[in-house]
Amino acid sequence: MKSLIVLMAPALLAATTHTVRVNADGTFSPSVVVISSGDTVEWTLNGTGDSIIPVNWDGVASGFCSAVKAYSPSDPNEFTGPMPQAASGIYALGPADFGLVVEPAATLCASGLAPRATVGSQMLCRGGAISATMDLTWQEPSISGAFVRLRWKDVQVAPGTADSSFNFTALDREMNNAVKNGKFFSVGIKAGDDGTPTWLFTNGVTPLSFQDSGSDGSAGGCGARMTLGSPTEIAYQNHYFDLLRKVATHIKSRADWYRALAYIKPSGANLFSEENRLPKRCDPGCVCNTQLFAQHGYTPAGLYAFYQAQTDLMVAEFPGKTMVYAL
């Protein structure tokens, strides 16, 4: 990270536009800019991986990167940018649970499971950290970034909004990889299947026992069993919205993280993935999921209200960011 010194001067002259170029080595030309109130500063970047991040200078050059300021949209001197708007490109799909690792080609992986793929003398095996996109993927020049898929239970480990209720280890790792490699990231937090925290059901949320295969046709069985809450239940909404507010605050705590966020995905009403769908099958001899929902107060209007409230919250908590649905 290189530094640009910006000096504020009294507004004595007519407003001026200053152009600052980011060079290939990360330095700025010019390295010192004197601006007055009303002036405009235009940034010319060397590549898509470049960004402008405000830092608190601590007097030690090596400390610049560790002194990144928080993103503050209300700060009139907020320099974070350029903010991505609907950033296009190819986004790698991050793992929903354990990441992949590269192992020497063999019949089975070290875990005893079959490899996901084998190419030449190497194979891909399940065994990486939770939600970890491979370093090789982050370094791939042809992709724009990755979709970071998180599980609610992994991020919010206990009810409430205290710092001790949250574990941001996986999110921090992925955001740091995005920044380090000049990439973007999108993020979604799954509430369905194995993503639902068990503490919900001792903190005001009604446990509902569903069973669904996710198939629209005959799947030869009733599907997987799962205990979920209804997104139309107020207690459920309050807990999920606590999660989103805390995640937003955490991402905004570093301007480089917030700048790299391309998309935030509304979620919270899920079956197996971050896609917005719920258990719906009602086959003979199986759990009638729609009836179970209806018996506990679910209505389509209630679901629309949940999405509207979530959308309003995201507009407020993630200023300047694009929302995208997974359907």
Secondary structure, DSSP 8 states (H G I E B T S, - for coil): ----EEEEE---S---EEEEEE-TTS-EESSEEEEETT-EEEEE-SSTT--B--B---S-GGGTGGGB----TT-TT---B---SS--S-EEE--SSEEEEEEE--SS-TTSS--SEEETTEEEEEEEEET---HHHHT-TT--EEEEEEEHHHHB-SSSSSGGGB--HHHHHHHHHHHHTT-EEEEEEE-SGGGS-GGGGGTT---EEEEE-S-SS--SS--EEEEE--TTSHHHHHHHHHHHHHHHHHHHTSHHHHHHEEEE---SS-SSSSSS-------TTS--HHHHHHHTT--HHHHHHHHHHHHHHHHHHSTT-EE----
